[in-house]
Amino acid sequence: MMMEQLQPGEMIVLTFGHALCTEPAIAGSREWLITNGIGGYAAGTIVGTLTRSYHGLLVAALNPPLGRVLTLATLDTYVNYLSQHFDLTAHRRVGEPSPVCRWLERWWRDGTTPVWEYRLADALLERRIWMIPGANTTYIRYTVQRASAPMTLRIDALATARDHHTVSQVGDIPLQVEQIANGLRVGPIAGSHHLRLLSDRATFAPLGGWLTDLYLAVEDERGQAAVDNLQRIGRLVLTLAEGESLLIAATTESMATLDSATAWQQRADYEAALLRRIDWTDDPIVHQLALAADHR
């Protein structure tokens, strides 16, 4: 783990390099958390292994600040590039050892936003995840930072509709999936609420089946139910060139922008406004603590 050298007023950048990202005991136990300010959140481990019932890409607070329901659990990502296949997933099934993703080159934070960088042959693929303040909306953006040829991404979405304190069994939460403009409508999640899975450049096609027997190691340590099952709801396939991005939105809201720059600017503006409230100091540690304290 490294802290980059800072000038006055600069933000602390917490970085895990390739050696730590590919060490199971470290990458599987270091966790990230982002929130939306109304009780909703997304959380996980650096490597991507789900170890808690609370891990997922959108835990929506449907009755803010309560009614927390895990909706989109994960996006399994596979890449074809230069005739090679790269599996970026890191699921742990019952009876299996802690996994690694040997392609993960670096994990770091941009403000409060977790960022992953994957080295795939001579290419570099970035993924970042953030939430919109005041809304049950999570954005996941993939950007081809470097590549000498087109890169094809296959992304499988896995979801559920359970309380974040529990686990689910195969078939006990049957989600209905229908295609809508720009994506999928999934549910019902709870009452009249639905998950919408949207994209700015390609459309998810409905996908059946389950990912079964996921072992949640931390829940096992806590003496809680530790085997979860997730439903495969959709698949997206898209080819990107160097410099191109793909934006995916997971939301229970009626509206969510699919303009990548606008979506990111909303997060950046929110954090900048927060830091302006503590303009009495340029201490980067205080700034980072302020951002962390805002996670609620």
C-alpha positions, 0 to 999 in steps of 0.5 A, spaced: 500 500 500 502 506 498 500 514 499 502 518 494 507 524 495 502 530 496 502 538 495 498 542 500 491 542 498 492 535 494 487 529 496 490 523 499 491 517 494 490 510 497 493 505 492 494 498 492 499 495 487 499 489 483 503 485 488 498 487 493 492 486 489 494 479 487 495 477 494 488 473 496 489 475 504 490 482 502 485 483 496 480 479 499 479 482 506 480 490 504 474 493 502 471 499 499 464 502 501 460 508 497 454 511 499 448 516 497 447 519 503 440 516 504 441 510 506 443 506 500 450 504 498 455 499 494 460 495 497 465 490 496 472 487 496 478 490 492 479 483 488 471 483 487 470 477 491 463 477 495 465 476 502 459 479 506 451 479 505 452 486 504 456 486 498 453 488 492 453 494 487 446 497 489 443 496 496 437 501 495 434 504 501 427 503 498 424 507 505 430 512 506 434 511 510 431 504 511 428 498 507 435 496 504 435 491 499 440 488 495 439 489 487 444 488 483 450 484 486 455 484 481 457 485 474 461 479 471 466 481 466 470 477 461 474 480 456 477 478 449 483 482 446 488 480 441 485 473 441 486 472 448 481 471 454 481 474 460 476 473 466 476 478 471 471 475 476 473 472 483 467 468 485 469 464 491 464 457 491 463 453 497 469 449 498 474 453 494 480 457 496 480 465 496 481 467 489 485 472 485 485 476 479 492 476 476 490 481 471 488 486 477 494 491 476 492 497 481 486 499 485 486 506 488 481 511 490 479 518 486 476 522 492 471 517 494 470 513 488 474 506 487 478 505 481 480 498 478 486 498 473 486 491 469 493 490 465 490 485 459 496 484 455 499 491 452 492 494 454 489 497 460 482 497 462 479 502 467 473 501 471 470 506 476 464 505 481 460 511 484 453 513 486 449 519 485 447 523 492 440 523 494 438 517 489 438 509 489 443 509 483 450 506 482 454 508 476 459 503 473 464 505 467 469 502 463 474 505 459 479 503 455 485 507 457 490 503 452 490 498 447 493 497 440 487 493 438 479 493 439 477 490 446 471 486 446 467 486 453 462 481 455 458 483 462 453 478 465 449 482 470 447 478 477 442 480 481 437 478 487 432 482 491 433 480 498 434 484 505 441 486 506 442 482 512 440 475 509 442 470 503 437 467 498 436 460 495 435 458 488 428 460 486 426 463 492 426 470 489 424 469 482 425 476 478 422 477 472 426 481 466 423 485 461 427 489 456 426 496 456 429 502 452 437 502 453 436 496 458 432 491 462 427 492 468 427 487 473 423 485 479 419 486 483 424 488 488 420 490 493 412 492 493 412 496 486 420 498 486 424 495 480 431 495 478 433 498 472 439 496 468 441 501 463 447 502 458 449 508 454 452 504 448 449 497 448 443 493 450 443 488 456 439 482 453 435 477 458 439 472 461 437 466 465 440 461 470 443 462 477 450 463 480 450 458 486 453 456 492 457 463 493 461 462 500 461 469 504 467 468 508 466 474 513 458 471 514 461 464 516 466 468 521 460 471 524 456 465 525 451 467 520 448 464 514 454 464 509 452 461 502 448 465 497 445 464 490 444 470 485 440 470 479 443 471 472 439 477 469 442 480 463 448 480 458 451 485 454 457 485 449 460 491 446 467 492 443 471 498 445 477 502 442 482 505 445 479 511 449 472 509 449 468 508 455 462 504 457 457 507 462 452 502 466 447 505 471 443 500 476 437 504 479 431 504 482 429 511 480 424 513 475 430 517 472 437 516 471 442 520 466 446 516 461 451 521 459 457 519 462 460 526 463 454 528 466 453 522 471 461 523 473 460 531 474 455 530 479 459 526 483 465 530 483 461 537 484 458 534 490 465 532 493 468 539 491 462 542 495 463 538 501 470 540 501 469 548 500 465 547 507 472 546 510 476 551 507 479 553 513 485 547 512 489 545 506 490 538 510 489 532 505 488 528 511 482 532 514 479 533 507 479 525 506 476 524 513 471 529 511 469 525 505 469 519 509 465 522 514 460 523 509 459 516 507 452 515 511 
